[in-house]
Amino acid sequence: MKSYCLEISGELACFTRPEMKVERVSYDVITPSAARAVFESILWKPAIRWHVRRIEVLRPVRFVNLRRNEVGSKVSLSNVARVMNGADVDLSIYADDPSERAQRASLLLRDVAYRVHAELEVRTDRQDPEPPQKYHAMFERRATNGQCVNQPYLGCREFAARVRLVTSADSEPAPIPDTRDLGWMLHDLDFTDPQDPQPVFFRAQMNAGVIAVGTQGAAR
């Protein structure tokens, strides 16, 4: 494995707590799975895996209430199956239709910035014979040039993230001097059974603005 560090920042973020069913309420900080998605937005291949190891919080945790119009329905799976079988069915959802809109309040994070450390694992069971250095060079080049497969985002796709590769921590700002117990936080999904992925949680502790991420003590 080889370690990399990204600075991830943005004006708004929402790392939704799964126990909130209707109104979105964000965790206090970015979750490991959301941080992993940022790394994957720069480079993802079937031959590699990203493992988030450390999250440094660079700005104070601040919340903001926001009420938004959202689409209140989903495309019907039965209609999708009919279209796949050749039926002429409209699968569109029109956001400007009053019957399709639902107004919901969200508790979001504002003005966030994190420094996330992750390890790039090149899988030993990969199908291609390419050396690990190839993937290291690909990520370094893409992260340095600001290239990505898709736009990195902070929990919700409408909250775009600014991303910068950190090559040396000597001149970087220190994490916030905040220590708190963040409680149980979503770590990631366990795809041991691809048909039934299970959420895995861990007890997140922020010590002087730093969260050590690991599967030790994780629970479903």
HELIX and SHEET records of a PDB file:
HELIX    1   1 PRO A   32  ILE A   42  1                                  11    
HELIX    2   2 LEU A   77  MET A   84  1                                   8    
HELIX    3   3 PRO A   98  GLU A  100  5                                   3    
HELIX    4   4 PRO A  132  ASN A  145  1                                  14    
SHEET    1   A 4 ARG A  24  VAL A  25  0                                        
SHEET    2   A 4 ARG A 101  VAL A 122  1                                        
SHEET    3   A 4 LYS A   2  ALA A  13 -1                                        
SHEET    4   A 4 ARG A 162  LEU A 165 -1                                        
SHEET    1   B 6 ARG A  24  VAL A  25  0                                        
SHEET    2   B 6 ARG A 101  VAL A 122  1                                        
SHEET    3   B 6 ILE A  48  VAL A  57 -1                                        
SHEET    4   B 6 VAL A 210  ALA A 212 -1                                        
SHEET    5   B 6 GLN A 198  ASN A 207 -1                                        
SHEET    6   B 6 ARG A 180  ASP A 190 -1                                        
SHEET    1   C 3 ARG A  24  VAL A  25  0                                        
SHEET    2   C 3 ARG A 101  VAL A 122  1                                        
SHEET    3   C 3 PHE A  63  VAL A  71 -1                                        
END                                                                             
